[in-house]
Amino acid sequence: MRKVWLYILMVGILAVTFAGCAQQEKPEATPTPTVAETPAPTPTQPATVIETDTSVVVVGEKGKVETVEVPSGKKVIRVSYVVDEENTKPIEKLMDEGQGFGAINPAFWRNTDFDALVKAARFETNPDVRTELFKAMYIIANKEVPLVVFGQNKMMRTYWDWVEGRYYHPTFTERYDLIWENPNAPTVDIGIKDYKNDPSTLVIGTIGWPESFDPATTYETFGWEIWHQVGDTLVTYWKEETEKVSPDLAVAWAHNADGTEWYFVIRGGVVAYDPWNDKTYPIDATDVAFSFWRVHRIGHSVSWMLDFTDLNKSIAMTEDEFKEVLAKGGIYAEYEGKSGEVKSMDELLKMFGYSGSTAGVYKLVLPQPYAPILGVITDPFLSILPMEYLLGDKYEEALAASQNGKDPSVWNAYVSEGKEDATHQLMHQKPVCTGPYYIAEYEENSYIVAKMNPYYWGKSLWDEMYSDGTKAKHETVIWIINNDAVSRINLFQTGTVDFVVAPPERIDDVKGLTFQGFNSVVQTDLLEPTITYGVFNTYKEPFNNPKVRQALAYAVPYDQIIEQVYSGNLERNYAAIPIGWPGYTEYGIEKYEFNMAKAKKLIEESGIDPSKYTIEITYNAGNSAREKISALLQNTWSQLGFKCTVSSLEWPVYLSKGEHGQYDYYTIGWVPDYLDTDNWVGPLYYGATEFKEVNVAVE
């Protein structure tokens, strides 16, 4: 039975929290949609008052919120703010930059009070107060409906039982070297060159194509799945861990008292493998500093998670320099139940049980404490890459200019913003790796082949796992891309693939199968923290009218979507915080149900003439579930008087148009980047308002 994930917050010495995985991307910029009216960026009321089951949250401009009277008998939390008008970008500018799912939420919805609550929760250290702020956000988002939430997904995993050792993590796929096959598994020709699906080859039948092999520019599930296999991050989750992280390329870490400076001791003897030139590059703290800094410099939407850091002050250090920091005192560490101040490198490494070589120390600086920071840096987009490979003949010059990673800002001269950057173009086509696998070959929109990395620092684990011959290790992983559900399922039925992405409505086609003495397995027994929802373009008429959005939410045939599209494998939710997570509440919310009478009444109250508007309902090609949802919405929304059309787009184009605001409505899903409620309310609702200050007072 799935446990409810808890979060750990900073109180005094920071504690370790969670992390996760994501699900969006973008190609190139295109024109901004024409709008009739720009939504106001600031509130018209002196303050917003939100009552939860246990508190009253008051949020508004500084000087106004303090005097608002509230009901007695409950804890009162007042959030006041001062907007930084000069640095708050207009929404049309964010659209031009393609910052949907990045700097701003996918609906391009801006609610200044809500944004202040997001900021307040990010830097609040009291978990009880933080939960109440999240509840207030859930209630506001539920009433405003920038996103219409269909429900929370149940896990759907289909595979042959000759694959063993499978495990589940709420944000990452399994590492494929840690699961294995029965040595007696069948051998089937897969129809790609001379490759066969045999016991030493894991073959996955899937859809889509990752936007890039560059971890700095991939923000979707497929790309992160690949980088979880071929990349290594500073820290990671070992299999099903969620409440703590484990060492990866960092063998130990510590922080100052308020959690604004973190120090990561880098594992020695690690090399990155370049299969295109059969060459290796040693990894040290300078590569770490460059990898982090480069993600933020390129500025893909994924880089928003580095807004919690100051990467121009985050530097590479030598072991001796770090020893001087430790000797001054005030540095703390926690690991495996041990915690306290550490005053020497030997003491720190002993706490983490590490006795090998090291390759410098990376100092990560945060402007303010951020509780989930260790979780953020488990994410595959922060996989460590070799600076020497990326910069080529400019490497020595850039290294010297930065004083071996002491001044990252000088790297601006060597890495440019956006996808025209030369380091991106190199990684996009010829990725290198530090993880258990490397990309051996690929054919776009057809297949990707990964092979075990002969230079992987952790390959001794394979000897421990596979030396007795009872388990066949996955020497090769192959993703076969097939967007046709029928032919993709046929690949599974014939044993051509071990795993398959099966549409919910075709789940019966993969149940109860047998093949050469083995059985198919279909898992649907776990409620995931994954949200399926639709996105309104709230910057455009008529979606800038909350009553129109509410009307459309009441005109969604939820039961049909759950039963006919998802075969019951979707559980209702009413805003984008998962059930059981801090902030989820059913107090004071609208439980939207299919109610055409109420929907029509809300359209009347909105004051619009629906016959004057066309709603283009978009879904990504090959996703049959979203295709069916689109048809259902076209039917019911047309009954409100709108002209509704349905269209499909290829995945990269789909994401690009969403990120640039070139849509009316589309359906998407959200897999968390890291395991903290902020990773739902932030990317899915934050409106990119900048503040000079945000204050929290509890009465």
Secondary structure, DSSP 8 states (H G I E B T S, - for coil): ----------SSS----------------------S----SS-SSSEEEEE-SSEEEEEEETTTGGG----SSSEEEEEEEEE-TTTS--HHHHHHTT-BTTTB-TT----HHHHHHHHHHHH---HHHHHHHHHHHHHHHHHH-SEEEEEEEE--EEEETTEE-----SSS---TTSSEE-TT---EE-SSTT-EE-TTEEEEEE-S--S-S-GGG--SHHHHHHHHHH---SEE--TT--SS-EESSEEEEEEETTSSEEEEEEETT-EEEETTTTEEEE--HHHHHHHHHHHHHH--GGGGGGTTS-TTS-EEE-HHHHHHHHHHS-EEEEETTEEEE--SHHHHHHHHT--S-EEEEEEEE-SS--TTHHHHTTSGGG----HHHHHGGGHHHHHHHTTTTT-GGGGGGT--SSTT-HHHHHHHHS--BSSSEEEEEEETTTEEEEEE-TT-TTTHHHHHHHTTSSSB--SEEEEEE---HHHHHHHHHTTS-SEE---GGGGGGTTT-EETTEEEEEE---EEEEEEEEEE-TTSTTTTSHHHHHHHHHT--HHHIIIIITTT-EE--SSSS-TTSTT---TT-------HHHHHHHHHHHT--GGG-EEEEEEETT-HHHHHHHHHHHHHHHTTT-EEEEEEE-HHHHHHHHHTT--SEEEEEE--SSSSTHHHHHHHH-----EEEEEEEE-
